Each structure stands twice: as C-alpha cells, then as structure tokens.
Amino acid sequence: MESGPKIIPVKDPTEKDDRFSHIHPHLPNISGYGGGACVLMIAPVKCGKSTIINNLLLNKDFYDAQENFDDTYVISNTIANDITSRFLKDAFDVYDSYDDRTVSDIIKYQKGFDKIDQPQCAIVIDDCLGSIKREAKVNHLASRFRHYGIRLLIFSSQKFTGSVSPIIRANATNVIVGSPFPNRRELGKISEEYGDLFGGPDQFLKLYQYATPNRYDFIHLDLQSNPPLMYKNFDEVIAVGEKSMVPLNGIKGDLFQEKNKNIDEQ
C-alpha cells in the first residue's frame, strides 16, 4: 500500500535569541520562540501568594524579571495594603485596581510591534478575579497571551469556585495551590478539576496532604508536560501523571481538614 505524505515540522524563527533558556526546569516553562506560561495561583489569605510572586519576579534564581523581561505589569486590588509587595511597587509598573482599559492598552502596545520584535513581558493579575466580570478582557487574555509577547501571565486568587473563569481554568499551563486550605469545599473543587490528571481526586488530595505539612507549602502542577507533573513546592516531583512518586499509604485524603483546623485554632 502506498504511504501518504509526511508532515514536516515548521521550524521556529532563529532571528531572535531566547533569553529564557536557562530557567530552572521545575518552574513554569516560558522558553522557546513563542513560548509562555499561564500560571493560576490559588491560596487563602496570608498563605504566601505575595511571597511566591516576589520570588518569581525578583529572585535571580527564578525569572529575575528586571533583567529578563522588557516590561512587567502588576495589577492588584490589594497591593497598596500589602507590605510584602512593597518591592514589586518599586520595581515594576503597578496598578492598584483592575480596569479593562489597562489590559487593552498593554495589548495595543504589544500589537504595535512586528511579532519578532515584540517586547517580552510579564503580567500579574493579583486578587482581582473575584471582583471582575466574566466578560472582562483579562479572562480572554488567558487564551491569547502568547500572541502578544506575554511570556508569563500570573493569576492569583484567594478562591477557585466562583472567581476563576472557565477560560482561565482551561488555559492554565501551571497551577499552584497553597496551604493551609481551611475551606474543604474549595479544595474539593480543585481536586475535581485537576484530580483525574493525577490518579483521581482522592489521590490528588493525598498528594496535597503529603506536600503541605507546613504553612506556606504548596503544590505546583505542570500541565504543559506530558504526562503532567506535580511538585512539592518547586523542589520535589511527587507525581508523574497518575503515578505517585511518594508513598501515600496511611494518608487519608480528608486529613487536611483536621490539620488546618488545628492551625487555625493556634
């Protein structure tokens, strides 16, 4: 039988060097021409979201945004009252409330360049999702951010249910879930959303329990990898797809509720 025509891969342009090739492989992958990551970060108040964002953008062992990005924009409803974010205010373009016009202006600016010459930028949307409409421009940006030279798009939210739009959920390349998580229903919804990628919701909760024994611990889901990966913080791979890489015997998926109850009572 005569074979059919073969698909020939389209080569990436070579005119522009990739400044992100050195990024640690445990971090959301933004390397490669046209690459980028849409990071969804879910954690209750005072559980380290701002600290993670500070490290991602300012720590030289992470993205070192001042050195590697042409522009970095931080849009946050709470940044004016968050002492942890004072270094972000000094380093980047900061907006203390969400407005569609801000996003439109950034996109318009980026579109003013030829694709190959677009500035490589990062955008952080912090604690805004619960107060904006589903038709807001930033929700649709999650599906098209790479077209505008946005290498890193971070959505940070205290809540998952009712705050994170289906568009953001569907296009998130990486998900970070902080701890402690006192709201069992919220964590249950997260496990329902992503659990089947890691052996089911029950195993997802056990992995979460394993990875977050201390306040400020988190899990990092790398959904760009095939199979997807789950990390304890940015350090240890604890699951490769449905396969757990750590012993889960004796860990019950609902133990987090008692653990967080005890922490809240302290």
N, C-alpha and C positions, 0 to 999 in steps of 0.2 A: 504494500500500500504506500502510495506517495505521501511523504510527510508535508505538513503545511509550512507556511512561512514562519520564521522565528522572530520573536520580539527582540529588538535591540535596545538596550538601556540608553536613555538620554543622559549625556554627561553634564555634570554641573559646570557652570561657568568657572573659569580659572583666573579671571581678571582681578579678583579681589581676595586678599589673604583672609584666612579665618582666624580671628583673634581669640576665639573661644575653645580652641582645640585642647588647651591644657587643663580645662575644668575637670575636677575630680569626678570619676565615673559614678560615684554614689549620689551626686547632685543631679537635679533635673537637667537633661541634656539639651543644650542650646547650640551645639556646634554644627558645622556643615553649612553649605550655602542654602539659604532659605530656611534654616532650622530655627527652632524656638520651642519654648515650653509654656504651657498654660497651667499654672500651679494654683490649686484650690486648697486653702488652709482653713481648717475648722478646729476651733478650740474655744472653750469658755473664757470668760473674762479672767485676767490675771493668771493665765496659764502659759505665758511665754511667746505669744504670737509676735509681739513687737521685737522681742529679743531675737527670734529667728529671722525676721525681716532685716534687722540691723546687721546681723551676721552675713546674710545672703548678699547684701548690697555693699557693706563697708569692710568686711573681713577679707584680708588679702588671700586667705585660704579658700575663699568662696568665689564670688563673682567679681569682687573688687570693682564695683560699678563706676567709681570715679576714674579709674584707669581704663576700663574696657568698654564702657558704653559711651556713646556720643551724648545721649541725653537720658535722664532718669526723672520720671514724674511720679510723685506720691500724692494720691487723693485720699484723704482720710477725714471722716467726721469727728474723730476723737483726738487727732494729733496735737491739737492746741493744749489739751489737758493731760497728755501722756508724757511724763518726764523721760521714759525710756526712749522716746522717739526724738529727743532734742537734737541728736547728732544727724538724723535724717533731715531735719529742718535746716540745719546749717549747710548740708552738703548738696541738696537737690532742689528742684522746683517742686514746691509743696502747695497744695490746695486744701483748705480746711473744710470743704464741703463738696459734695458731688453735684455736677452740673453737666448736662448733655453737651453744652457748648464747649466745655473744656475738652471732652473726648473728640468732638468734631474738629476743634482747632488742631489737636495733635494729629489726627488723621489727615486733615487738609495739608498740614505742613509736610508730613511724610510723603504724601502723594505728589508734592511739588518736585520731587526728585525722580530721576530715572531709577528703575529697580536696582540696578547695580551700584548706584551712588547713594541710596537711601541711608540716612543716619541709622545706626544700630542702637535701639533704645530699650528701656525697661519701663514698665508701668505697674504701679502698685495701687490697687483699689482696696482700701482698708476700712473695715467696719461701715461699709456703705450699702451693702446688698439688701439689708432688711428695710431700708428706707427709700429704695428706688423702685420704679415701676418695671414690670416685666418687659415692656417695650423699650426700655432705656437703651441707648446706643451701646453702652458698655457690655450688655448681655450679648449682643450680636458681634461685638468685637472679639469675643472668645472664639468664634468660628473663622475669623478672617485676619487675626492679628499678624500672622506671618507675611501676609501680602503687603503690610505697611512697615516692614523692617523692625517689628517689635519682637525682640529675641526672648524677653522674659515678661510675662503677664501674670501678676500675682493677685488673686482674690482672697482676701482674708475676712472671715466671718465668725461670729460667735455661735451662730445657728446654721444648721443644714436645712431642716424642714421649714418651708415657707419663705426662705431667704435666698437660697441658691437656685437659680433658674434652670430648667431642663437643658437649655443651650450650654450653659457653663458646665453642668454635670457631664454632658455628652462629649464636650471638647476638652475637658481637663486631661492633660497628659500626665500630671502628677498630683497626688492628693496627700496632704499632711493632716493627721488627726492628733491633736494634743491631749494632754491629761492634767489633772483628773477630769473625768467626764461624769458629773453627777446626774445628768439627765439621761436616764436609761432609754427612754423612748427615742431621743435624738441619736444616741449611739446605735440603737437597734436599726434605725432608718439607714444609717451609714453602712451598717453591716449588710442590710438587704440590697443596697445599691451596688456594693463592690464585693460582697462576700463570695459570690459564685466564681469570681476570678481566683479565689484563694481557698478552694475546698469547701465552700458553703458558709453561710452566716455564722453557724456555731463555731467552726474552726477559726473564722475571722476574729470573733470575739475572744477566743482563747489566745490567739496570736497577739491581739491587742493587750490582753491581760499580761502576757509574758513580757511584752516590750515596754510596759509603762508602770514599773513598780514604784517610781518616784514622781513627784510633782515636776512638771516641765518636760518629762519624757514624751516622746511622740512616735507614731509610726509614719513612715514615708512609703507611699505606693507609687512605684514607677510603672505607669500604664503604657509607656512607649515601648518598653521592652517586650519581647515575645519569647517565652511567656512573661507575664508581668512579674515584677519583683516587689517584695515587701521588706523594708528595712526597719530595724530598731534604731531610732534617731537617723543619723546619716552614717552609722558605723557598721552595723552587722546585718547581713542578709538573713532574714528569718523565714522567708517563704519564696519559693520559685513556682509560680502558678499554684496548682493545687497541692504541691508537695511542701510540707513543713520541713524546715531545716533545723528545727529545735524540738526538744522533747516537750510534748503537751500533756503527757499522762498526769493525771491528778489536777489539772487546771480546768475549772468549770467556767463556762462562758459567762456566767452571771456573777462571778466573784467580784468584778469591778464595782458592782453596786455597793457591796459591803465595804470595800476598800475606800471608795470615795466618800461614803457616809462617815467613816471614821476620820478621814482627813478633814471633812467639813466641820466635824464636831470639835476638832483640836483648836 
